[in-house]
Amino acid sequence: MARCMLNYEGIGKKWWAEAVNTAAWIINRILNIVNVKTPYEIVYQKKPQLKNLKVFGALDYGHIPDEKRRKLDAKTFKCRFVGYEDGVKGYRVPNMGTGQVKILRTVKFMEITSMGDFMTEVEGDDKDENVAAPHATAPSHGQSQTLTIFNDEVVPRQHEVTTETAIVPAPSHSVIIRSRTRHIEETTDPEEAEGRKKQIVAPFAIGTKRQKVSQARIKPRDELLATEGGQLMAATEEVPKTYAEATTRQDQDEWKKAIASELKSLIVNKTWKLVPKPAHQRPIGCRWGYSQRHGIDYEETYSPVAYLNSIRAMLAKCSAEGMEIEQCDVDTAFLYGKLEEEIYMELPEGLRELLELAEAEGEDDVVCMLPQSLYGLKQALRVWNETIDKHLKSMGFEPADADPCVYTRGEGEDECIVCLYVDDMLIASRQKAVIASVKAGIAEKFRIKDLGRARFILGIEIDYDMERRTLGISQKSYTESIIKKFGQENAKTCLTPLEPGVQMTKADESQTEEDKAKMKSKPYRSLVGNLMYLACGTRPDVSVAVAKLSRFLENPGEKHWDAGIKVVRYLLKTKDVRILYDGLLGTQLEAYSDADWAGNRDDRRSVSVMLLKLCGAPVVWRPTF
């Protein structure tokens, strides 16, 4: 390991002693297969903390205390990480100027920087400059041009990359890059350039941090313009809200094709029948379902979906029993249900032109009778659930008592589990053939999209290692979207979602009209709602904090808002956290609960929490205030 660390970026044998010590430090904290423990844990009877692991040789900037510098002196000095110091909260870092090794606790790590650049001597100047990125211009025909690339560690073969007319615009700001240069010969010989892609090598890392420059394909100018134009359109064009808007835009032809395609699919599916307008019933509009009247156009609307608790329990069981998990969804699921009510709908805009109905018939004389469900109807979800429930039961599946959207069939090797969330399905079994047969049975009646092994459902990422019998679930992408939405990307992180012992009461609510007006400008409800789904999905560590925040949705105060932002800053530090089910631990259910005495300061109710674990990780948790 020490040899690899020394040779990884060629930092030289000068630091061999530090490399050996660091390698020993790491090995003592690596799991021992024989004892299923690390050497550190065997000796000290506690698990090692690995959150301070750093890349050997990484560039650092060590803090210079105020008492050791003058007012205008630099606050940091350049150094390198070469190891850990036992018994001390600090890192071993040598000063790159003097070579003296110091033990520092306050260090800024720049681990993305190339290590060899600073640990060995290189040809040329080693100073930093603020320079603009080079322009790549089109050379005259037949002439050879030299393109200067900064900080390129690998010199491509001569004539390896060519260009004819590619023009790369320079960035609007300067870039801090190394002044050491390499030269790449280019040619525009048409015989050599024929049949080859137009590429040039250029620095892609634009920013204030020094980064190792690699080869990046720069698209030809016309391709760049097309791409940028498409991105601009995607960012600025709004989706039309009406048929008239869609058919009067510059891209109206594309919208007309999409409208015609959707209407044809509805006709093929026999979603409606064209009939004379009835005198006894008023047709509903085709845009919104708000005109439906209870008792006439619909009765029941409730439809069950799988509980997140059920999904987690199913995934834990699969990891313990080595079951394959695959996923599929049903296309246009709401169109398959049969309606019990007699519903008439106005003609959708564009249908008359598509079917070439005679204008003499009059729009008001013809309506659509809906024998089947249609998305937008209030009862559409319920009708679909009844349809898929009936079909799964016909295939031999039975719904679970605790969750009507979890279906099971068979035992032992033939056991199969289907977890249904509207039109998304997780299908699990020990045999792939069983899963394939279930998909085929569903496809006999519904058009499905086979998504293969389950990777992502309801915003939850699934990472399944069948060999190790481990299954991890996380919401990293969703967490990052919350951090970005509330502008905390560069905020200072927090170690806990709430300060220990913090109390939030109604006394902290907005008291004056000025305070209430100020809080209305802050998206407190949106903040709590975003955090709520995260807490219900994969983050029990923030569930208590979110439960406290949700008590003040009607009239939040500044203290509540600050507490919510603190949770987001905690997520910034822990966005990679996930729940990991270890199948080797088995499915023995573990239950924990706790409660205080009159912990709620407003009504003196007790605050309680409960947690259930399978395979060593949480499947159910609930705080109660």
N, C-alpha and C positions, 0 to 999 in steps of 0.2 A: 504493500500500500504506500509506503514512504517513497519508493522508487517512482511509482505512478504520479504521486503528488509533485515530486521534483521535476519529472520529465513532461508533465502534462502541458506546460507552457514554457518549458526550458528555463526555469528560474535559477538553475545552477546548484552545484553541490555545496555551496557555501552554507546553505541552510539545512544541511542534512540532519543535524541534531534536533532542530525544531520539527522537521518532518517526521522523524522517528517518534518523538514524544507525542505529537498530534495523532499519528497513526495508532499508537498504543492507547491513547485516550479514547479514540473512536471504537477500536476493537473491544475495549472493555465495556462498551455500551451497545454492542451488537448482540442480538439474541443468540444464545447457545442452543443448538438443536438437541443436544443430549439432555440438558437440564431444563430446557424450555424457559430459561431465564438468562439475563445478561450477567456477565461476571461481576459487574458493579452491584446488581441486585443481590447476588449470592453473598457478597462480602458485607454490604451495608444494610441488607434487608429492606430495601426500598427501591422503587423504580427510578431510573435516571431521568432527569429533565433534558430534553433535546431541543428545546425551542431556541437555544443560543447557538446552534450549529451554524458555522460560516464556512465559506469556500477558502481553502488554504491558498494563501498568496493574494487574496482579494485586496484591492486598493481601499485604504481607509483614510479618513481625516480625523485625527485625534484632537480633542479639545485642549486648549491651553488655558489654565486657570487665570482668573483676573490678576491674581497677585504675582504671576510670573510673566506678565506682558505689560507693555505701555499702552496708552490710550489708542494710538493709531496702528499698533502692531496687529498682525494677523491673529485671528482667534483659533485657527486650527493649523496643524502641520500634516504634511503628507506622510503616510506610513503604510505598512503592509501587515495583514493578519498572518501570523505564523504559529499560533497555538493558544492553548488555554492554560490557566494557572489554577492548580488545585487549591481549594480552601479560600479562594478570593473571587469575588464577583468582578471579573475583568478579563481582558484579552491581552495576549502577548503581541505587541506590535513594534517593529523596528522603525526608527526614524530613517527615512530614505536619504536624508542628508548626512547624518552622522553614523548611522548603522547601529546606534545604541537601542537595545531592546527595552521597552517600557511596558508596564502593566496598566492598562487604561480601562475604565468602565464606560466612559462617554466617548463613543466612537461612531462615526457615520460611515457605513459600509457602502461601497460602490462595486458590488459583486459582478456587474455585467462587463466591467472593464477587462481588457486583455491583460493577463498577469505578466507574460513575458516581456511586454513592452517596457516595463519599469524595473524589472529585476535583473536584466542583462543589458549590456551596452549595445547600441545599434549604430549603424552608419548614419551620418547626417545629423542635422541639428535636432535637439530633443526639446524644443520649446513649443509653447502653445500659441496659436494665433487666432484672431477672429478674421475669418476670410469668408467670402461668399462662395457658395457652391458653384462649380464650373458650369459654363454653358456648353452644351453639345450642339454644334452647328453643322449644317450639311456641307461637307467639303466639295470642292469642285470635282467634276468627273475625271477619274483617272489619277487623281493626286492622292498621296498618302498623308495622313494626318496623325499626330500624336495626341492622345487624350491623357491628361494627368489625373490619376486617381489617388486620393489621400488615404493614408493608413490602410492600404491594401496589403495583407500578409501574403497573398498568393499571386504570382504573376502569371496570367493565362498565356497559352502559347500564342505566338505571333499569328495574326490572321484568324484567331479563334472567334472573334466577334467583329461583325461588320455592320455598316450602316450606309444607307443611300440618302434618305431624306429625313431621318428621324431628328426631331428637334425637341429637346427637353427644356422646359422653362425653368429658370432658376427660382429658388424660393424667395419669398419676400423678406426674409430675415437672414442674418448671418448665422454661421454654424461654427462651433468650436471644434476643430479637428486637428489631428497631428500634422506637422509640416513635412514629415518624412514622405517622400513620393516614390511612386513606381510609374513606369511608362508602358503603355500598351499601344502597339502599332496597329493602325487601322488601314484598311484598303477599301476602295470603292470600285475595284475592278469588276465590271459587269459579269465577266465569265465566272469569277469566283463567287460573286454575290448572288448569282442566279439560283433560285430554288432554296435559298437559305432565309431564315427569319431575320428581320431587321432588329438587331439587338445591339446595345452598347452597355458597357459596364459603368456603373455610376454609383456614388455613395447613396445609400437609402436611409441611413440613420441621420435624421435631422433633429437637432435638439442641443441642449447645453451639456449633456453627458457624453463623454467620449465612448464611442462604441466601435466594435470591430466591424469594418465595412466588408460586406460580402457582395457577390455578383447578383445584380437584380436586373431582370429584363425590363427595359424601358420600351413601351409600346410606340409604334409609329405615330406621327402627329395626327393623322386622320383618325386612328383608333383611339388615341387619347381624347380627342375632341368629342368623339362619339360617346365614349365612356363618361366623360365629365358632363356632357349634355344630358345623358340619361340620368346621372345622379342628381343633376340640378332639377330635372323635371320631376323626379321622384320626391325631391325635397320640397318643391314649391307648388306642384300641381295638386289641386284638391279633388277628391273623389266626388263626382256629380251626385247631387241629392235627388234629382228628378229626371224623368225621361227626357224632358225638353232640354235640360242642361247637357245630358249625355249626347244628344243628337245634334247639338249646335256647336260643339267644340272643334278644335283643329284635328283631334284624333277621333272624330265621330265615327269613322268607318270601323275602327277597332271596337268601339263600344257597341255599335250596331251588331257586329258579329257575335260579341259576347252575349248580348240580349237575345239574339235569335237562337244561339246555342242553348241557353238556359230554358227558353220557352219550348224549344223542340224536345228537350229532355223531359219536361213536365207533360207534354202531349204524349210522348212515347210511353211514359209511366201511367198514362190514363188518370192523371191527377184530377181532371175536371171534364165535364161534358158541357157543350154549348146548348143551352135551352132557352126558350122564350122567358122573358122576365115574369115571375109569378106575381099574381095580384095580392096574394095573402101574406107575403113576407118581403121585408126590405133587404136587398143585398148588402153585404158588408163591403167596405173598401178593400182594395188589393194591396195597399201599402202598409197600413198598420192594423193591428188587431184590436185597437181601442174601441171600435164601433160594435164589437161583439157584446151581446146582452146575456147576462146570466139567466139560465132557465130556458132560453130560446136557442141561442147559438152554442152554448156549452153548459156542462154541469160541473163535473169534477176536473180539477187541473193539477192536483198534487201528483208528483211522480218521485219515487225513491231513487237515490244514487248510492253507490258504495261509500261507506264511511272511510275516512282516511285511516282510522284505527284498523279497519278490516284489511285495507291494502297493506299496511305495515306488517300486520300479523301474517298475512299470506306470504309476503316476501321473506319474513323470518323463517317460516315453515319450509319454504322452498330451499333456503340456504342450508337448513338442518338436514333435509332429506334428499338433497342433491337433485332437485326437480328443475327441469328446463322451464324457462319462462319466455313466452313469446307474446306478441302484441298484434292486434289488428283493429281496424275501425270500419264502420259501415258508411259508405258514401250516401249522401242525401237520405239519411236515416228517417227523417220525419215524413218522407213521402210514402212510406210503406204501410202506415197504419190506416185502418178502415174507420171512418167516422160513423157514429151512431146517430148524430144529429143531422138534420137536413139543412145544409148551409149553401147559400147562393152568394156569389162574389162578382163584383163588377169586372168587366174585361180589363186585364192588364194592358197598360200602354204598350203599343208595339205589336200586340197580338193580331189586331185587325189587319195591319199591313202584312204580317207574316202569313196569315191564312187567306189574304186577299178577299176579305169579306166585302160584299157590295155595300157601298155607302147608303144605298136606298133602304137597307134593312134597319139602319139607325142604331147607334150605339146603345140607346136606352132600351131597345127591344130585345137584345141578346145579353145573357149573363152566363156565368160559369157555375154549374152545380158541382159541388165538391164531394164525390163519393169517398175520397181518400184524404188523409191528413196533409197539411201544407205548413211549412215553417212560417211562423208568425201567428198562427192560431193559438189561442190560450191553452187549448187542450192537446196541442201537438205532442208535447213531451210525454204526457200520460198515455196517449194512444200508442206512441212508439214503444214505451216501456211494456205495455200490455202485449204488444205484438211480439217483441223479442222474448219476453218471458214465456209466452205460449210456445214459441218455437224451441227454446232451450229445454223446456219440459218435455216436448215431444221427442227430443234427442236423448232423454233419460236423465237429465240433470234435475236436481232438487235444490231449491233455495235454502240457505241456512236460516235457522230460527232467529239468530241475533242480527242478521243482515240479509234482507231479501234480494240484494244484488250480488251476493256471493253464492255461486252454484257449485255443487260437487256431484261427481259421478264415479262409481267404481271404488275399488279398494286395492291396496298393495301396488303392484307394478302398473295396474290399469287405472289407478286413481287419477282423476283430472279435476282441476279447479278452474272455474271461469269467474273473473271479477269484472263486473259491468259498471261503467260510469258513463251514463247516457249512451253514446255510440262507440266509446272506446272500451276495448276488452283486453284484459290480461288472461292468458291461458297457460296453465302450468300442469306439467306431468313429468313422470320419470322417463317416459318414452316419447321421442319425437314423433313416432308414428301415430300415437294417440292424439297429439296436438294437431297433426296434419289432418287426421280424420275429423276432428271437431271443426277445424276451419272449413273443410270441404262440406260438412253438414250445414254450417251457417251460410256458406256461399251458394247452397242450393236455392235459397230463398232471397238472400240479400246480396247486393254487390258490395264486396269488401275490399279493403286495401290491406294487404299483408305487409306488416312492418318488421317482420323477423324478430330477432331477440329483443326483448324489452330493454329500452335504453332511457326512455323519457316519458313520463305520464303526469299530467296535471301540474306541470312546472317542476316536477321532482326528477332529478337525474338518478339513474340506477346503474351501479357499477358492480357487476356480478362476476366473481371468480369461482367457477365451479370446482376447480381442482383443489383450492384451499378451503372451499365451503364458506366463503365470506361474501357478504352482499352489503354494499354501502349505498346509502341514499343521501342526497344533498340537494340544496337549492342555491348553488353558487351563482348561477346566472341571474336568478331572481334577486338574490341578495345584492349583487352588483348594480342591478337596475334601481333598487331602492336607494342605494348609496348615491348614485348619480342623480336620481330624481330630486333628492333633497340637498344636493350640492355639497356632499361631505367627502368627495374623492381625496382631497388634500388636507382633511381635518386631522387633528391629533386623536389618536386612538385611545380607547378606554379598556381597562382590564375587566370591568364588570358592567352589566347592563344598567344597574342601579347602584347608587352609593349604599353601602351597608347601613341599615337602620334608617334610611330616608323615609319620611312620612309625607304622603300627599293626601290632603283633605279638602273638603269643600271651602274651607277658609282660604285656600290658595286660588279659588276661582276668581274670574274677573269681577270686580266689585263696582267699578264706575263705568259709565257709558263710554268714556274714552278708552278704557282698558278693553271693553267688549269690542269696540270698533277696531282696535289694534289687532285683536286676536282673530277677527273675521278675515283679515288679510293673510292669515297664516293657514295653510292646509292641514289643520290638526286632524280632522276626520280622515283625510286621505292617508296621513302618516300612520295613524293607528290601524286603519284598514289594511294597509300594505304589510305592516308588522304582524297583524293578526294572522294572515294566511301563512306567513313564514313560521310563526309560533305553533300553528296547528299542523304544519307539514313535517318539518324535520328539525325544529329548533326548540326543544323543551327548555333550554337554558334562558330563553327570553320570555317564556310564557307568563311568568309571574309579573314581570315588568309590564308586559302588554295588557294583562288583566287589570292592573292598577290604572294604567293610562285610559283604558276603555270606560272607566267609571265617570269620566269627566268630558264626555263628548258634547254634552249640551252647552256647557259653559266653561271651557278650559281657561286656565290662567297661564301666565308667562312661565311659571315654574313647571307646569305640566308640559308645555312645549319644549322647554329646555331638557326635561327628562326624556322626552321622546327622541330628541336629537342625540342625546347621550347613548340611547340604545342603538341608533344608526352608527355612531362612532365605534361602539363595541362591535358591531357587525363588520365594520371596516377591518378590524383586527382579526376577526374570527370567520371571515367569509368562506374559508376552506374547511370549516368544521363540518363533519358529517356523522350520521348514525351508522355504525358498522355492526352488522349481525354476524356473529361467529357461529356457524353451524355445528362446529365441533363441541360447543358448550351445551347443545341439546335444547329441547323445547320445554324445559322445566320452567313453569311460570313463577316469577318473583314479583312480589307485591310490596310496595312501600307507601306509607302515609305519615303525615305529620300535621299538627295543628297548634296554633298558639291559643292564648286566652284573651278574648276581647281585643284582638289586634287591630280591628277596624276602628279608627278613632272617631268616625262620624256616627256609627250606630252601635258600636261596641260588639259587633259580631266577631266570631272567631274566624281567622284565616286558615284555611286548610289546603293541603296539596296531596295528590295521590299519583303514583307511578307504577306501571306494570312493565315488566321486562321479559323478553324472550330472546334466547341466544345471546344473552349478555348485554342487550341494548333495549332502549325504551320502545314500546309499541303503543302504549296509552299513557297519557298524562293529563292532569287537569288541576288547575288552581281554582279555589273557590273563596270569594270574598263576601 
